[in-house]
Amino acid sequence: MALEVRNLTKTYGGFSLRVDLSVEEGETLVLAGPSGCGKTSALNLIAGIIEADSGTILIDGEDISNLPAWKRNISVVFQDLALFPHLNVGNNIAYGPFIKGVPKAERRRIVEENLRTVRLPGYEKRRIQTLSGGERQRVAIARAMAASPRILLLDEPFSSLDAPLRREIREEFRSIRSRSRAPCIFVTHDREEAAALGNRTALLSDGTIVEINRTRDIFLNPETELSARFFGMGTILECSILDKSPAGTTVHSGLGTLTVPPGSAFSPERPLLFIPRDALSLDYFNPAEKICASGFQTMTPLSLYFQRASFEGERMIWHLSLYDTPRCVSLEPGLRREEPSVGSPVKCLLDRSLLRFVLGNTAGS
């Protein structure tokens, strides 16, 4: 089973949304982007909750664009979960099968099976009001799965949970997804959630998908300035082009003169250099060891200047200023590394083989 969305459009006043994407059987596509970019509207268009101006939605080649929402067999888990407060847990989960006319005995089996899947066995008679936030999240997922949907859509369903519970529920969801072949679109603006859940990630900005790729690639090797800034896995510097050859492109930036390996396009009027965090490492006091361990021939020693440290989730980030610009680059020194004093020189190695260009984007400037 596969989902294909072709040129699906909707205009609200001055805001226009256009969606082109595909999701394979068993795949989870994360739809990420800043608040107000159109993520929830895109889900509502696919689900049929709002009517599109134009475009086509195909499930296994079948055009469902003109079907009402209740005939599309698409399950949606909303941000507010939308559980029925007047029904107990079992009846909430059984609602989809009930609407489809599934016999009572089979509905009972479906409820029990899905409660086991979300690790809530025996919760059939519990009232929604008595559940914790995490339990409600699981019931909402169980209800969505119980309908045996052709497509599963989730709209930031974990956003109201605290960080430890979000991580726990994310792991639960990964386990549940491994048992389902329904294509899934998961909306989030949380980069950790995107990294944890998405086989691929699509980045939406101002109503348009600007980049779509394997989640690992869009994080580590972004193609656009917007994705590099949004996912925050490195630093962007403007640079000037000095020379271009088959061996790479020589540029000058705040890091000095460097050669960027071939393989990434750049805009001549505004070339942008992307320095991934893992391209920078601390300490080069023993170059001989570096030669043996990691190929010193691609490494450039740098002296940068410590500005500040910050926690990002479970990572410690050091922000280091460059020679001739107030801009900073960032690296991950490890949680236990002692911080230098502000302004102290920090000896680093830059792995030139990991440098790349990204294409400028007005929204990301």
C-alpha positions in Angstrom: 0.0 0.0 0.0 1.4 3.5 -0.9 0.2 7.1 -0.7 0.9 9.6 -3.5 -0.1 13.2 -3.3 0.1 15.3 -6.5 -0.1 19.0 -6.6 -2.6 19.2 -3.8 -3.4 22.9 -3.3 -5.4 25.2 -1.0 -5.5 29.0 -0.6 -6.5 30.8 2.5 -6.6 34.5 1.9 -3.0 35.4 1.1 -1.5 32.0 2.2 -1.2 29.2 -0.5 -0.4 25.6 0.3 0.9 23.1 -2.3 1.8 19.5 -1.4 3.6 17.0 -3.5 4.8 13.8 -1.8 4.7 10.1 -1.7 4.9 7.6 1.2 5.7 3.9 0.7 4.1 0.9 2.5 5.4 0.7 6.1 7.2 4.1 5.8 7.0 7.0 8.2 7.4 10.3 6.5 8.0 13.2 9.0 6.5 16.5 7.8 8.5 19.2 9.6 8.7 22.9 9.5 8.2 26.1 11.6 4.9 27.0 13.1 2.4 28.4 10.6 4.0 26.8 7.5 1.0 24.6 6.7 1.7 21.2 8.2 -1.7 20.7 9.9 -3.5 22.0 6.8 -1.6 19.5 4.7 -2.8 16.6 6.9 -6.4 17.9 6.8 -6.3 18.1 3.0 -5.1 14.5 2.8 -7.6 13.2 5.3 -10.5 15.1 3.6 -11.3 17.2 6.6 -10.9 20.3 4.5 -11.6 20.4 0.7 -8.7 21.0 -1.6 -8.8 23.6 -4.4 -7.1 21.1 -6.8 -4.8 18.1 -6.9 -4.9 14.3 -6.6 -4.6 11.9 -3.7 -3.9 8.3 -4.7 -3.8 5.2 -2.4 -2.3 2.2 -4.3 -3.2 4.0 -7.5 -6.9 4.6 -6.5 -7.9 8.2 -6.7 -9.7 9.2 -3.4 -9.5 12.9 -4.0 -13.3 13.3 -4.3 -14.3 10.9 -1.5 -15.6 12.3 1.8 -13.4 11.9 4.8 -15.4 9.0 6.3 -14.9 7.0 3.1 -11.1 7.4 2.8 -10.2 4.9 5.6 -7.6 7.3 6.9 -6.9 7.5 10.7 -5.8 10.8 12.2 -4.3 11.4 15.6 -4.8 15.0 16.5 -2.6 17.2 18.7 -5.5 17.4 21.3 -6.1 13.6 20.8 -9.9 14.2 20.4 -10.8 11.1 22.5 -14.5 10.8 23.3 -14.8 11.8 27.0 -18.3 10.1 27.4 -16.9 6.7 26.2 -14.6 4.4 28.1 -11.2 3.3 26.7 -12.6 0.2 25.1 -15.4 2.0 23.3 -13.1 4.7 22.1 -10.9 2.1 20.5 -13.8 0.2 19.1 -15.4 3.3 17.5 -13.8 2.8 14.1 -14.6 -0.9 13.8 -18.2 -0.1 15.0 -18.7 2.5 12.2 -17.5 -0.1 9.7 -20.1 -2.7 11.0 -17.6 -5.1 12.5 -19.4 -7.6 14.7 -19.3 -7.2 18.5 -17.1 -10.2 19.3 -14.6 -9.2 16.7 -14.6 -5.6 18.0 -13.8 -7.0 21.5 -10.9 -8.9 20.0 -9.6 -5.8 18.2 -9.8 -3.7 21.4 -7.9 -6.3 23.4 -5.2 -6.7 20.7 -4.6 -3.0 20.3 -4.5 -2.5 24.1 -1.8 -5.1 24.3 0.1 -3.4 21.5 0.2 -0.1 23.4 0.9 -1.9 26.7 -2.4 -1.1 28.3 -4.0 -4.5 28.7 -7.1 -4.6 30.9 -7.9 -0.9 30.4 -11.1 -1.5 28.5 -13.4 -0.2 31.3 -11.3 2.8 32.3 -12.7 6.3 31.9 -10.7 8.7 29.7 -10.7 11.3 32.5 -8.8 8.9 34.8 -5.8 8.4 32.4 -2.4 10.1 32.6 -1.2 12.1 29.6 0.9 9.2 28.4 -1.9 6.7 28.7 -4.2 9.0 26.7 -1.6 9.2 23.9 -1.4 5.4 23.7 -5.2 5.1 23.7 -5.4 7.6 20.8 -2.8 5.6 18.8 -4.6 2.3 19.6 -7.9 3.9 18.4 -6.3 5.0 15.2 -4.7 1.6 14.5 -7.9 -0.3 15.5 -9.7 1.1 12.4 -7.1 -0.8 10.2 -6.5 2.4 8.2 -5.0 2.5 4.8 -3.1 5.7 5.8 -2.1 6.9 9.3 -1.7 10.6 10.0 -0.4 12.1 13.2 -0.4 15.8 14.0 2.1 16.6 16.8 0.5 14.0 19.1 3.2 14.2 21.8 3.6 17.9 22.0 1.8 18.3 25.3 4.0 15.8 27.2 7.1 16.5 29.2 10.5 15.5 27.7 11.1 12.1 29.5 7.5 11.0 28.7 7.9 12.1 25.1 10.9 9.9 24.7 9.1 7.0 26.2 6.1 7.4 24.0 8.3 7.9 20.9 9.8 4.5 21.6 6.4 3.0 22.0 5.3 4.4 18.7 8.3 3.1 16.9 7.5 -0.4 18.2 3.8 0.0 17.2 4.8 1.2 13.7 7.0 -1.9 13.2 3.8 -4.0 13.3 1.9 -1.8 10.8 2.3 -1.6 7.0 0.1 1.5 6.6 2.0 4.5 5.2 2.3 7.2 7.9 2.8 10.9 7.9 4.0 12.4 11.2 3.8 16.1 11.7 6.3 17.8 14.1 8.4 20.9 14.5 10.7 19.0 17.0 14.0 18.0 15.3 14.6 15.2 17.9 11.2 13.7 17.1 11.9 13.9 13.4 15.3 12.2 13.8 13.8 9.4 16.0 10.7 8.6 13.9 11.2 9.4 10.3 12.4 7.1 7.6 12.3 10.2 5.4 11.7 13.9 6.3 10.0 16.6 4.3 10.6 20.2 5.3 7.7 22.6 4.7 8.1 26.4 4.5 5.5 28.9 3.6 3.2 26.3 2.2 5.8 24.6 0.0 8.0 21.5 0.5 11.5 22.8 0.0 13.4 19.6 0.7 12.6 15.9 1.1 15.1 13.2 1.7 16.2 10.4 4.0 16.1 11.7 7.5 19.8 11.0 8.1 20.7 12.9 4.9 18.6 15.9 5.5 20.1 16.3 8.9 23.8 15.6 8.1 23.9 16.7 4.4 21.2 19.3 3.9 20.7 20.8 0.4 19.2 24.1 1.4 19.9 26.9 3.8 16.5 26.5 5.4 16.9 22.8 6.3 20.5 23.4 7.6 19.2 26.2 9.9 16.0 24.5 10.9 17.6 21.2 12.0 20.6 23.0 13.4 23.2 20.3 12.9 26.0 22.7 11.9 26.9 26.3 10.9 26.4 28.3 7.7 29.0 30.8 6.6 28.9 33.1 3.6 32.0 32.6 1.5 33.7 33.8 -1.7 34.6 31.4 -4.5 38.3 31.5 -5.4 38.6 28.6 -7.8 36.6 25.6 -9.1 38.2 22.4 -10.4 37.4 18.6 -10.5 39.1 18.2 -7.1 36.7 20.6 -5.5 35.9 24.3 -5.1 38.3 26.6 -3.2 36.6 29.2 -1.1 37.5 31.8 1.5 35.4 32.3 4.6 35.8 33.0 8.3 37.6 29.7 8.5 40.2 30.8 6.0 40.9 29.3 2.6 39.5 25.8 2.2 38.6 23.4 -0.6 35.1 22.0 -0.5 34.8 18.5 -2.0 32.8 18.2 -5.3 29.2 17.1 -5.2 27.1 20.0 -3.9 25.7 22.9 -5.9 26.1 26.5 -4.9 24.5 29.8 -5.9 27.3 32.1 -7.5 25.6 35.3 -6.2 25.5 34.0 -2.6 27.6 30.9 -2.0 27.0 29.4 1.5 29.3 27.0 3.2 27.8 24.4 5.6 30.1 23.1 8.4 28.5 20.1 10.1 29.2 19.9 13.9 30.9 16.6 13.4 33.4 18.2 11.0 35.0 19.9 14.0 36.8 18.0 16.7 38.9 19.1 19.7 42.7 18.9 20.2 45.4 18.1 17.7 48.3 17.9 20.0 49.4 14.5 18.5 49.1 14.8 14.7 50.8 11.4 14.2 47.9 9.7 16.0 45.4 11.6 13.9 47.1 10.4 10.7 46.8 6.8 11.7 43.3 7.1 13.1 41.4 9.3 10.7 43.4 10.3 7.7 45.1 13.6 8.7 45.3 14.6 5.1 41.7 15.9 5.1 42.2 17.7 8.4 42.9 21.4 8.9 44.1 22.7 12.3 42.3 25.7 13.6 42.5 28.0 16.6 39.1 29.3 17.5 37.8 31.2 20.5 35.4 30.0 23.1 32.3 32.1 23.5 29.7 30.1 25.4 28.3 26.6 26.0 24.7 25.4 25.8 22.7 22.3 26.3 20.5 21.1 23.4 18.5 18.2 24.6 21.1 15.6 25.7 24.0 17.3 23.9 26.5 19.9 25.1 27.3 22.5 22.4 30.3 24.8 22.4 30.1 28.0 20.3 33.4 29.2 19.0 34.1 32.5 17.3 36.1 32.7 14.1 39.1 34.8 13.1 37.6 37.8 11.3 33.9 37.6 12.0 31.6 37.7 15.0 29.9 34.6 13.7 30.3 31.4 15.6 30.7 27.7 14.6 29.6 25.0 17.0 30.8 21.5 18.0 29.9 18.8 20.4 32.8 18.3 22.9 31.0 15.7 25.1 29.0 16.3 28.2 31.9 16.0 30.6 34.4 18.3 28.9 35.3 21.2 31.1 34.5 24.6 29.6 37.3 27.0 28.9 37.0 30.7 29.9 35.3 33.1 27.5 37.8 34.2 24.8 40.2 31.4 25.4 41.7 29.8 22.3 40.4 26.3 21.5 42.6 24.1 19.2 40.4 22.1 16.8 40.6 20.0 13.7 38.3 20.7 10.7 37.6 17.7 8.5 37.4 19.3 5.1 35.9 16.2 3.5 32.6 16.9 5.3 32.2 20.4 4.1 29.5 21.2 1.6 27.5 24.0 0.0 23.8 24.7 0.6 21.5 26.7 -1.6 20.2 29.9 -0.2 16.6 30.4 0.7 15.0 33.7 1.6 12.8 32.0 4.3 15.9 30.7 6.0 18.0 34.0 5.9 
